[in-house]
Amino acid sequence: MCNAVHVVRVHWVPCLLALGVLFFTAVEEYMLQMIPASSEPFDIGFVATRSLYRLLASSPYLNTVLAALNTVFVGMQTMYIVWTWLMEGRPRVIISACFMFTCRGILGYSTQLPLPQDFLGSGVDFPVGNVSFFLFYSGHVAGSMIASLDMRRMKRLRLALLFDILNVLQSIRLLGTRGQYTIDLAVGVGAGILFDSLAGKYEELMRKRHNVGSGISFISAR
């Protein structure tokens, strides 16, 4: 009994996850009724942002202003990613973005979800219209995560916090306008973390190869 209490105290996160596995396996998978094929997809983020949706639907001007601000934020992400490569000589961030958008394009083409019927579009959204903006997963969220992770790595903590806050607001707006499903946003966060890690491993691999090549050249010269 003491050992069990000790395990729960020390490893409480895995214990909570284990309870989650038991709950969702025993309750959700066997008791949750699936959505009929004739119905619109159920999205809990859409349910949570109903009031925001009604507000934006009744005020096209506000919807346009928020879309413009969101596009500015996307531009900020892009500028930071390009800046780290061209001005600071650090390619990791742009490698992460290339990994992320390539994978997003493949997955987005592989499984294409329908555009929500009540989507609130705007002429200042980026990109405009029913194009890659709606692919799985959210490139807006993933790009912001990639930039934020690099800012933390470079000790730009206030800028990273700002990007995280703007990313949350961006996610709320995307749900409120029905521009992305909740799963798009959640996977976007994970994708940003994953591809930042993969880019770091790629840089490390290239560094090791360069060091090995330099060592061989030095030995050959002797």
N, C-alpha and C positions, 0 to 999 in steps of 0.2 A: 504493500500500500504506500509506504514511504517513497519507494522508488517511482511509483506512478505519479505521485504528487510532485516529486523532483523533476520528472520528465516534463510535466505540464508547465511547471514554473520556468524551466530553462528553455524548453522548445515549444512555447505557447503558439507561435505562428504556424508551424506544421500541424499542431493539434487542432487549431481552428480550421485549417484547410482540410484536415481529415474529417471533421464534423461536416464541413461543407460538402465533401464528396458523398458522405452517407446521406445527408439531407436531400441533395439534388438527385442522387441515384434512386433513393427509396420513395421520395415524394414527387418530385417534378417529372421524372421520366415515365412514371406509371400513373400519375393522377392528372397531369396537365392535359387538357383537351387541345388538340392541334387546330390551327386556324383553317377553315374550309378553303378549298382552292378558289372559290368564287369571291372570297373576301379580300380586302386590302391587307397587306402585311401588318401585323401588330408590332408596334415599336414603343417601348416604355418611355423613350425620350420624347416621342411625339405627344404622349399622354401628359408628361410632366410640363411640356411647353405649350399647352393648349391656349393659355391666356396670352402668351407672347404671340402665338400665331394669329389669334383674333385681333390683337392690337396692330400687328403689321399688315394684316389683310385690310383693316379699316383705314390704314394710313400709309398709302403708297410712298409718300415723301419720306417718312421715317424709314421705311424699308430700303429706299434708295440710299439714304444717308448711311445707314448701317452697312449696306453692301459696299459703298465707296470706302468706308473706314476699313472694312475687312480686306478690300483689295490693296489698300495702303499697307496693311500689315503683311500681306503676302509679298508685296514689294520689299518690305523691310527684311523679311526672311531671305529673299533672293539676293539682295544687296549684301547682306552679311556673309552668306555662303560664298559668293563670288569674291568678296573682299578678302576673306581668309586665304583664298587661293592666289589671287593676283597680287595683292599688296603685302600679305604676311608670309607668303610662300608655304602655306600649310594646306596640302591637298586633301586631308582626311575628310573634311566636311563636304567638299564637292563630290568626292568618291562616294560618301554615304548617300548623298542626294541622287547620284546616278544609279547606284544600286537600288535605292528605294523606288524611284520612278520607273525604272525598267521592270522591276517585279510587279509594281502596281499596274502597269500596262498589260502584262501577261495575265495577271489574276482578273483584272477588270474585263478583259476580253473573254476569258474562260467562263466566267459566270456573270451574266448581265442581269441585274435586278431592274425591275420597271421603275421609271421615274414616278414618285408619288403624285397622285392626281391633283392634290391640293398644293403643289409646289408654288412658292411665291418667288418668281424670278425678278431680276433687275438687269437693266442694260449696263450697269457698272460692275456687275459681278465678274470675277476672273476665274476661269474663262467664261465667255458669254454663251448662253444657249444650252441645249441638251447635248453636251460634248463630254470631254474627259472629266469635267467637274464632278460627274456622278459615278465615276468608276469606283469599285471597291479597291482599296480602302481610301480614307481621306488623305490626299496629298497635302492639304492645308495643315492638318494636325501633325502629320509625320514630319513635314519640313520644319515646322516650328520646334518640334522635339529635337531634331538633329541640331538646329542652331542653338537651342537652350543647353543641350548637353555639352557642346563645344564651349559655350560661355562659362559653364561651371568648371570645365577642365582648365580654362585659361584664367580662372579666378575673377571673372566678370559677373559676380554674383547678383548685383542689383539689376544688371541688364537681363540676366537669366530669369530672375523673378518677374521682371516686367513682361518678358516673352511668355512665361508660364501663365500669368494672369490674362494676357491678351489671348492666349490659346484657349483658355477656359471660356472667355467671353465669345470667342469665335465659334467654339463648339456649341454653346447655347444658341447662338444666332443660326447656325446651320440646322440645328434641330427645329428651331422656331419657324424657319422658312421651309422646312421639309426638304432641305437641300442634300442632307446626308442622313443615313440611318445610324442608330446608336452603334451598331456593330462596326460601321465604317470608322467612326471616331475612336472607339476602343482599340481596334486593330491598328489604326494610325499611330496611336501612342506606342504600342508594342513594336510596330515597324520602325519607327524612329530610333528606338533603343537598339533593336536588332541590327539594323544596317549601320548604325554608328559603331557598334561592336565589331561587325564584319570588316568595316573599313579600317579599324584599328588593327585587326589581325592581318589584313592585307598589307598595311604599311610595315608591320613588324616582320612579315615574311619577306618583303622586298628589301628591308634593311639587312636581314640575315644573309640573303643572297648576295647583296652588295658587299658585305663584310667578308663572306667566303671568297667571292671573286677577287676582292682586293688582296686577300691573303695569298691566294694562288698566284696572282700576278707578281707579288713581292717575292715569293719563293722562286718563281721562274726567273725573275731578274737576277737573283743571286746565283 
